[in-house]
């Protein structure tokens, strides 16, 4: 697992990418859930880093990332761990650490890629395919029916995928 200083250097020199997402993180909300789903699902990625307490370049007056910090890091860590347990079809166990930089506390969460047999990871309230995401470059992309089928194909034959997903063979020859 990379430490915050290594991640910060990557963020300010290379920007967000397939393995790094930075958010203000004043609360753990829907955009965090989408990133967690994406990091968990993306084949061969191995997972990714969610950094909370960072003001994005679009939100910044200087057009650079800025460390904003987290006012209540204990609460955010609890919320993140709890929501990873409760808001998805399977339990996600992130590795969560805090770091201090310039007197401000940030949270670094490594979200592991799940085993193929556990995919797709989706936000339970949204269901499939609306609640499942993939990590494409620096974005969290909603899974298409084809993405869902590909994730299922990693673990079982096509006829079982069609049966499990409810997709029809006519739609997906």
Secondary structure, 3 states (H helix, E strand, C coil): CCCHHHHHHHHHHHCCECCEEEECCCCCCHHHHHHHHHHHHCCCCCEEEEEECEECCCCCCCCCCEECCCCCHHHHHHHHHHHHHHCECCCCCCEEEEEEECCEEEEEEEEECCCHHHCCCEECCCCCCCCEEEEECCEEEECCHHHHHHHHHCCCCHHHHHHHHCCCCCCCC
